[in-house]
Amino acid sequence: MKTDIEIARGIELKKVIDIAKQIDIDEDHVHNYGKYMAKIPYSLINEQQISQSNLILVTAITPTKAGIGKTTVSIGLTLGLNKIGKKAVVALREPSLGPCFGMKGGAAGGGYAQVLPMEDINLHFTGDFHAITSAHNMISALLDNYLYQNRSTGKGLKEILWKRVLDINDRSLRYVVTGLRGSANGIPSESGFDITPASEIMAILCLSKDIEDLRRRIEKIILGYTYENEPFTVKDLGIAGSIVVLLKDAINPNLVQTTEHNPAIVHGGPFANIAHGCNSVIATKLALSHADYVVTEAGFGADLGAEKFFNIKCRKAGLTPKLTIIVASAQGLKMHGGVAQEDIKNENIEGLKNGLANLDKHISNMKSFGQTVIVAFNKYGTDTKAETDLVIEHCKSQGIAIAINKAYSDGGEGAVDLANLVVETIENNPSGELNFTYQDSDSIQTKVEKVAKQIYGASSIEYSTAARKILKLVQGTEIEHYPVCIAKTQYSFSDDPKAYGVAKDFGLTINDIVINNGAEFVVIVAGPIMRMPGLPKVPQANHIDLANGLIEGLS
């Protein structure tokens, strides 16, 4: 079979103005970035139409290094819905250069279920990531300048919380010292870099409802604390306007197309293991304003992306999905059942049976939110009939509807069964009101405990000295009533990346707490998770090249 990039390259794209017309967006509102990509103004959001549309969340079992295919299923379902005559749009996050040149090599779907032009989407796209990186680091530079200019005035800060970001995996930048080699070069201080998807600016962009809300949130960013223990914010620095200027284009969603020329809106890119893992509220609402069915995904497994999608994004944006789809694959389930990665392509009924416990835990979690749940079995070429039948029978025995997804190999035609099941389920048994895991009025510790025990299955929570210091700092402030965004490994329900399946009787260790006052949530850093990833022994960058004017290796 052809590679993803070969398939993408073989499809003749339609002009983006023609894609916009499919969802009733006039070309006067299409701000072109070449022929095939465009910015669409968020002013086209229609709140009345949103309530008439159907939002579908695609999430997954706990991911493994074998891959699950959640983005491919999201795009494939959109293809299938359009194939059966429904007006459907997919709303996705933008890929980060970190994974593209690190582990994955691309994040625009796969096979015949991709968003296009895939090379541009995976690389610089319309410049949103660069704008976010620049805005974040502009704040860093202006803060350093403030401290330098006021070094003798008594207006310095006791503690600096704001770091820098870069959209590249670089472990050497996690902890750095700045301002060395004399006073002309600034004030020596410890700092560090997170990856751009972990930036609070990224979270703010993805949760803002308009440019005014973006400015309000940027002003609230806490950069550090004064010697009087008062928070020092971007508003205190007086630079919110200049940061908004850098983001004035990035706040508008991006319109592209699928492999079958369906509209796709791609915007924002937080990771679900270190951030809230959802595309922008603006993009989701814009899609809902122009389609009858909107398919969106939340990052990594349901314990990370879906939990934050409900408890953070839906809570704050007033969104309620009609249906949640959990993506599972035989290879992923076998890994959770104890089968070694090198053996997962071989039939192993016992290993598959053992791995189904991971799927069941995610189904139970999604039901706890009040969601109607179906399973999309993402079929691989090596799956045997016995394995496929086992997963189908297991789901049926649990009262869970399931459909086989073959969009990777067959495009929209391979997702027609899934699309029909989705439409039938929404018409006959849609999800009810959302049940959140915790209340706004709960303390931070209570929120963490509810997520850790009810969603992950933890038995206890332990806080480091640094984490307890932050808890004490925010006690009695509005920050205590923000949602929590738990950063932990994506490979396990626990904070141990090697604890596959369904971890039980484990303790969750909270090593740090990061206040995202502008994003209006609190990041809880659990276990050894890093907000700046490192590169693998052989990065995907080793396989990316430009040959005869064509990009290779993004697959």
C-alpha positions as a printed Julia matrix, in Angstrom:
555×3 Matrix{Float64}:
   0.0     0.0    0.0
   1.12    3.55  -0.65
   2.47    5.67   2.21
   0.35    8.44   3.69
   2.32   11.13   1.9
   2.08    9.3   -1.42
  -1.7     9.01  -1.03
  -1.96   12.7   -0.09
   0.19   13.74  -3.01
  -1.94   11.75  -5.46
  -5.17   13.61  -4.62
  -6.06   16.64  -6.71
  -7.1    19.32  -4.23
 -10.01   21.68  -4.64
  -9.51   25.38  -4.06
 -10.31   26.32  -0.5
 -12.92   28.86  -1.59
 -14.89   25.97  -3.1
 -14.52   23.97   0.12
 -15.9    26.97   2.04
 -18.96   27.12  -0.22
 -19.88   23.58   0.85
 -20.62   24.93   4.33
 -22.16   28.18   3.11
 -19.17   30.42   3.76
 -18.88   33.13   1.13
 -15.48   33.67  -0.5
 -15.4    37.23   0.91
 -14.91   35.6    4.34
 -12.12   33.31   3.15
  -8.66   34.69   3.91
  -6.44   32.59   1.67
  -3.05   31.16   2.61
  -2.32   29.98  -0.91
  -4.93   28.01  -2.86
  -5.74   25.25  -0.4
  -5.64   26.72   3.11
  -7.48   29.66   4.61
  -8.38   31.52   7.77
 -12.1    31.81   8.52
 -13.21   34.62  10.85
 -14.74   33.55  14.16
 -17.4    36.23  13.62
 -19.21   33.61  11.51
 -20.13   31.66  14.66
 -23.92   31.34  14.95
 -24.96   30.42  18.49
 -28.51   29.61  17.4
 -27.33   27.11  14.81
 -24.94   25.49  17.3
 -27.86   24.17  19.36
 -29.28   22.46  16.25
 -26.05   20.66  15.34
 -24.71   17.34  16.62
 -21.3    17.29  18.33
 -19.51   13.92  18.37
 -16.42   13.31  20.5
 -13.86   10.75  19.36
 -11.58    9.45  22.1
  -9.69    6.19  22.63
  -8.37    3.44  24.84
  -5.05    4.14  26.54
  -2.57    4.67  23.68
   0.38    2.4   23.08
   3.43    2.66  20.88
   1.5     0.5   18.4
  -0.86    3.43  17.79
  -4.64    3.51  17.99
  -5.67    5.71  15.03
  -7.98    8.22  16.69
  -7.37   11.04  14.2
  -7.81    8.64  11.28
 -11.15    7.5   12.73
 -12.26   11.1   13.3
 -11.54   12.03   9.69
 -12.88    8.7    8.41
 -16.16    9.15  10.26
 -16.53   12.58   8.68
 -15.95   11.02   5.27
 -18.52    8.34   6.06
 -21.13   10.84   7.25
 -20.76   12.87   4.07
 -20.87    9.64   2.05
 -24.34    8.85   3.45
 -25.58   12.34   2.67
 -24.99   14.19   5.94
 -23.43   17.64   6.17
 -20.43   16.9    8.37
 -17.22   18.71   9.31
 -14.24   17.47  11.29
 -12.64   19.83  13.84
  -9.08   18.87  14.81
  -5.97   20.2   16.52
  -2.91   21.37  14.62
   0.17   19.1   14.68
   3.26   20.14  16.61
   6.72   20.06  15.06
   7.94   18.22  18.18
   6.21   14.88  17.46
   6.45   15.34  13.69
  10.26   15.39  13.85
  10.42   13.19  16.95
   8.27   10.1   17.37
   5.37   10.23  14.93
   6.34   11.92  11.7
   2.94   13.52  11.15
  -0.49   13.99  12.7
  -2.95   14.64   9.91
  -4.66   11.25   9.86
  -3.57    8.34   7.71
  -4.16    6.36   4.56
  -7.28    7.5    2.72
  -8.56    9.39   5.77
  -6.36   12.49   5.96
  -6.68   16.25   6.08
  -4.88   18.03   3.26
  -2.48   19.52   2.26
  -0.83   17.24   4.8
   2.73   18.54   4.37
   1.7    22.11   5.12
  -0.59   21.13   8.01
   2.21   19.08   9.6
   4.82   21.8    9.13
   4.37   25.58   9.36
   0.7    25.6    8.25
  -0.73   29.15   8.64
   1.79   30.15  11.31
  -0.4    29.73  14.41
   2.23   27.82  16.39
   4.86   30.41  15.51
   2.53   33.21  16.61
   1.88   31.48  19.93
   5.59   30.79  20.45
   6.46   34.41  19.62
   3.73   35.81  21.89
   4.84   33.63  24.8
   8.52   34.49  24.4
   7.75   38.17  23.87
   6.26   38.15  27.36
   9.44   36.46  28.62
  11.66   39.1   27.02
   9.53   42.01  28.27
   9.44   40.54  31.77
  13.23   40.18  31.8
  13.55   43.76  30.59
  11.22   44.97  33.37
  13.33   43.17  35.96
  16.55   44.56  34.46
  15.28   48.15  34.27
  13.96   47.97  37.85
  16.86   46.06  39.39
  17.7    49.01  41.68
  14.21   50.35  42.35
  12.84   47.72  44.72
  10.16   46.75  42.19
  11.6    43.33  41.45
   9.88   40.01  41.97
  10.5    37.46  44.69
   9.6    34.56  42.44
   9.35   34.15  38.66
   6.86   31.56  37.35
   6.96   32.35  33.61
   9.26   30.24  31.43
   9.9    30.12  27.69
   8.57   27.8   24.97
   9.77   26.24  21.74
   7.92   23.89  19.38
  10.79   21.41  19.24
  11.57   18.45  21.48
  14.77   19.48  23.28
  15.52   17.98  26.7
  18.61   20.2   27.07
  16.37   23.26  27.42
  14.23   21.99  30.3
  16.38   23.87  32.8
  18.61   26.8   31.77
  20.34   29.79  33.32
  19.94   33.17  31.61
  21.63   36.55  31.95
  25.22   35.35  32.27
  28.5    37.17  31.44
  27.93   40.49  33.16
  25.16   42.95  33.99
  24.9    44.18  30.4
  23.38   40.8   29.54
  20.61   40.9   32.12
  20.11   39.44  35.56
  21.33   35.87  36.06
  18.36   33.63  36.81
  17.15   30.07  36.46
  14.59   29.44  33.75
  13.63   26.74  31.28
  11.59   25.83  28.22
   8.31   23.98  27.77
   7.12   22.8   24.37
   4.72   25.24  22.68
   1.63   22.99  23.08
   2.12   23.34  26.86
   2.18   27.14  26.69
  -0.51   28.97  28.61
  -0.9    31.14  25.49
  -1.89   27.98  23.59
  -4.49   27.14  26.23
  -5.8    30.72  26.24
  -6.13   30.75  22.45
  -8.02   27.45  22.55
 -10.43   28.54  25.31
 -11.09   32.17  24.33
 -14.46   33.01  22.79
 -13.32   36.14  20.92
 -10.53   38.72  20.73
 -11.82   40.61  23.77
 -11.83   37.43  25.84
  -8.33   36.67  24.56
  -7.13   40.07  25.83
  -8.88   39.57  29.2
  -7.21   36.21  29.69
  -3.76   37.42  28.62
  -3.96   40.27  31.14
  -4.62   37.71  33.9
  -1.49   35.61  33.27
   0.51   35.41  36.49
   4.2    35.92  35.75
   5.46   35.79  39.31
   4.98   37.1   42.82
   6.15   40.31  44.48
   7.95   40.5   47.81
   4.53   41.22  49.33
   3.25   37.88  47.94
   1.0    39.66  45.46
   0.64   38.16  41.96
   2.39   40.09  39.18
   0.48   39.8   35.91
   0.75   40.72  32.24
  -1.65   43.57  33.01
   0.81   44.87  35.61
   3.51   44.73  32.95
   1.29   46.78  30.63
   1.89   44.71  27.49
  -1.38   42.83  26.86
  -2.11   44.9   23.74
   1.15   43.99  22.05
   0.57   40.29  22.75
  -2.94   40.46  21.3
  -1.46   42.04  18.17
   0.78   38.99  17.7
  -2.26   36.69  17.97
  -4.83   38.67  15.97
  -4.68   36.29  13.0
  -3.92   33.11  14.91
  -7.24   33.34  16.81
  -9.17   32.64  13.59
  -9.6    28.94  12.7
  -8.05   27.31   9.63
 -10.08   25.72   6.84
  -8.65   22.82   4.83
 -10.1    19.67   3.23
 -10.15   15.9    3.64
  -8.98   13.31   1.16
 -12.56   13.31  -0.19
 -12.82   17.12  -0.31
 -14.97   17.54   2.79
 -14.41   20.7    4.86
 -12.08   20.33   7.84
 -11.36   22.96  10.49
  -7.95   22.63  12.15
  -7.03   25.0   14.97
  -4.99   25.0   18.18
  -2.75   22.22  19.41
  -2.4    21.53  23.14
  -1.22   18.03  24.13
  -3.55   16.07  26.41
  -0.76   14.6   28.55
   0.65   18.02  29.53
  -2.22   20.39  28.66
  -5.97   20.15  28.02
  -5.69   18.4   24.67
  -8.59   19.88  22.68
  -8.86   22.05  19.59
 -10.14   25.61  20.08
 -13.62   26.43  21.33
 -13.88   28.92  18.46
 -13.13   26.22  15.87
 -15.62   23.78  17.36
 -18.35   26.43  17.5
 -17.57   27.61  13.97
 -17.91   24.03  12.72
 -21.17   23.58  14.64
 -22.45   26.79  13.05
 -22.01   25.41   9.53
 -22.66   21.66   9.71
 -25.28   19.24  10.99
 -22.65   16.86  12.36
 -19.29   17.9   13.82
 -16.66   15.31  14.67
 -13.93   16.38  17.08
 -11.26   14.51  18.99
  -9.56   14.83  22.35
  -5.92   13.86  22.71
  -4.5    10.51  23.83
  -6.72    8.16  25.87
 -10.11    9.01  27.34
  -8.63    9.37  30.84
  -6.63   12.36  29.58
  -8.22   14.06  26.57
 -11.87   13.19  27.1
 -11.79   13.95  30.83
 -10.4    17.42  30.11
 -12.72   17.89  27.14
 -15.69   17.47  29.47
 -14.4    18.96  32.73
 -12.62   21.95  31.16
 -13.71   22.69  27.59
 -17.38   21.7   27.77
 -17.79   23.16  31.25
 -16.48   26.56  30.2
 -17.85   26.7   26.64
 -21.31   25.24  27.31
 -20.84   22.37  24.86
 -22.59   19.0   25.18
 -21.68   16.12  22.84
 -24.51   13.96  21.56
 -22.24   10.91  21.49
 -18.8     9.69  22.51
 -16.88    7.19  20.38
 -14.04    5.16  21.9
 -11.5     3.96  19.35
  -9.88    0.59  19.97
  -7.52   -1.58  17.97
  -6.6    -5.23  18.38
  -2.9    -4.4   18.51
  -3.4    -1.81  21.24
  -5.64   -4.11  23.26
  -3.1    -6.93  23.0
  -0.38   -4.68  24.38
  -2.64   -3.86  27.32
  -3.16   -7.59  27.72
   0.54   -8.22  28.23
   1.62   -9.05  24.67
   5.06   -7.73  23.73
   5.12   -5.05  21.05
   7.09   -7.2   18.64
   4.36   -9.88  18.81
   1.19   -7.81  18.52
   0.7    -8.51  14.82
   0.35  -12.2   15.58
  -3.01  -13.63  16.63
  -3.24  -13.83  20.43
  -6.76  -14.41  21.71
  -5.75  -14.65  25.36
  -3.79  -11.41  25.26
  -6.68   -9.67  23.5
  -9.13  -10.91  26.15
  -6.91   -9.55  28.92
  -6.58   -6.2   27.18
 -10.34   -5.66  26.95
 -10.31   -4.56  30.6
  -8.7    -1.31  29.47
 -11.55   -0.67  27.02
 -14.14   -1.48  29.69
 -12.62    1.02  32.13
 -12.78    3.8   29.54
 -16.38    2.92  28.65
 -17.33    3.08  32.33
 -15.6     6.46  32.68
 -17.38    7.95  29.68
 -20.73    6.7   30.97
 -20.02    8.46  34.27
 -20.16   11.75  32.36
 -23.65   10.87  31.14
 -22.42   10.0   27.66
 -23.89    7.47  25.28
 -20.89    5.43  24.15
 -20.15    3.37  21.06
 -16.89    1.69  20.02
 -15.07    2.14  16.71
 -12.86   -0.88  16.08
 -10.01    0.45  13.96
  -9.17   -2.5   11.76
  -5.59   -3.26  10.75
  -4.55   -5.61   7.94
  -3.02   -8.1   10.4
  -6.19   -8.48  12.51
  -7.68  -11.97  12.27
 -11.39  -12.8   12.07
 -11.24  -14.49  15.47
  -9.8   -11.36  17.07
 -12.31   -9.06  15.4
 -15.22  -11.33  16.37
 -14.0   -11.43  19.97
 -14.02   -7.63  20.3
 -17.45   -7.37  18.66
 -18.98  -10.04  20.9
 -17.41   -8.53  24.0
 -18.88   -5.09  23.26
 -22.3    -6.56  22.52
 -22.22   -8.49  25.8
 -21.62   -5.15  27.56
 -24.55   -3.53  25.74
 -22.19   -1.32  23.71
 -22.76   -0.84  19.99
 -19.68   -1.28  17.82
 -18.74   -0.72  14.19
 -15.67   -1.66  12.18
 -13.72    1.26  10.76
 -11.77    0.68   7.54
 -11.38    4.3    6.48
  -7.59    4.02   6.45
  -7.71    1.64   3.48
 -11.13    2.44   1.99
 -11.79    6.09   2.76
 -15.38    7.14   3.38
 -16.76    3.86   2.06
 -14.86    2.08   4.84
 -16.58    4.22   7.48
 -20.18    4.0    6.23
 -21.15    1.41   8.85
 -19.72    3.59  11.59
 -21.46    6.66  10.17
 -24.82    4.88  10.04
 -24.39    3.68  13.62
 -23.54    7.23  14.74
 -26.64    8.72  13.09
 -28.9     5.96  14.41
 -27.54    6.31  17.94
 -27.89   10.09  18.01
 -31.45    9.87  16.71
 -32.56    7.15  19.13
 -30.3     7.36  22.17
 -28.35   10.64  22.38
 -26.31   11.58  25.42
 -28.06   13.53  28.14
 -26.77   16.41  30.21
 -23.12   16.27  31.18
 -22.19   15.04  34.64
 -18.91   16.67  35.64
 -16.43   14.79  37.82
 -16.22   17.69  40.29
 -17.82   21.01  41.06
 -16.25   24.46  40.65
 -16.67   24.97  44.38
 -14.54   21.95  45.27
 -11.02   22.63  46.47
  -8.09   21.83  44.19
  -7.22   18.82  46.33
 -10.79   17.52  46.12
 -10.87   17.93  42.33
  -7.58   16.07  41.96
  -8.81   13.32  44.27
 -12.07   12.87  42.35
 -10.33   12.62  38.98
  -7.53   10.41  40.31
  -9.82    7.99  42.13
 -12.91    7.97  39.91
 -11.28    8.22  36.45
  -7.8     6.75  36.97
  -8.51    4.33  39.8
  -5.85    5.68  42.19
  -6.0     4.74  45.85
  -4.06    7.7   47.23
  -2.56   11.08  46.28
   0.73   12.44  47.59
   1.89   16.05  47.14
   5.5    17.22  46.99
   6.71   20.17  49.05
   6.71   22.36  45.93
   3.12   21.41  45.1
   1.95   22.09  48.65
   3.59   25.5   48.49
   1.43   26.43  45.47
  -1.7    25.05  47.14
  -1.06   27.31  50.11
  -0.36   30.27  47.81
  -3.75   30.04  46.03
  -5.79   29.18  49.1
  -8.75   31.54  49.42
  -8.34   32.99  45.9
 -10.49   32.5   42.8
  -7.8    30.14  41.5
  -9.02   27.5   43.95
 -12.25   27.23  41.95
 -10.65   26.65  38.54
 -10.81   23.23  36.84
  -7.75   21.0   37.2
  -5.69   19.85  34.22
  -3.69   16.81  35.3
  -0.45   16.28  33.37
   0.67   12.67  33.42
   1.88    9.86  31.19
  -0.44    8.95  28.34
   0.52    5.27  28.47
  -1.24    4.33  31.7
  -4.13    5.2   34.0
  -1.43    5.69  36.64
   1.63    7.96  36.57
   3.82    4.96  35.65
   4.16    4.7   31.85
   4.88    0.96  32.1
   1.66    0.09  33.98
  -0.41   -1.08  30.99
  -3.94   -2.45  31.14
  -5.87   -1.16  34.13
  -3.56   -0.11  36.96
  -4.98   -0.73  40.43
  -4.17    0.23  44.03
  -1.6     2.81  43.0
  -0.65    6.14  44.48
  -0.55    9.28  42.35
   2.39   11.57  43.09
   1.87   15.3   42.45
   5.3    16.83  41.87
   4.33   20.36  40.87
   1.39   22.69  40.3
   1.36   25.36  37.57
  -1.11   28.23  37.8
  -2.63   29.05  34.41
  -4.6    32.06  35.57
  -5.3    33.31  32.05
  -6.46   29.92  30.82
  -8.38   29.66  34.11
  -7.28   26.17  35.04
  -4.59   24.7   37.28
  -2.05   22.26  35.82
  -1.33   19.37  38.2
   1.96   17.69  37.27
   1.84   14.0   38.22
   4.73   11.57  38.23
   7.8    12.01  36.0
   5.96   13.68  33.07
   7.98   16.43  31.34
   6.42   19.53  29.74
   9.38   19.63  27.34
   9.74   16.19  25.67
  13.04   14.72  24.56
  13.88   13.06  21.26
  14.1     9.28  20.75
  17.31    7.49  19.87
  16.43    7.69  16.16
  14.16   10.72  15.63
  11.76   10.86  12.73
  13.83   13.85  11.58
  16.41   11.32  10.37
  13.9    10.17   7.74
  12.52   13.53   6.6
  14.03   15.0    3.46
  13.37   17.12   0.41
  13.94   15.05  -2.74
  13.35   16.52  -6.19
  11.24   19.23  -4.62
   9.03   16.76  -2.73
   8.92   16.23   1.04
   9.56   12.66   2.19
   9.22   11.05   5.61
   6.07   12.76   6.92
   4.04    9.58   7.37
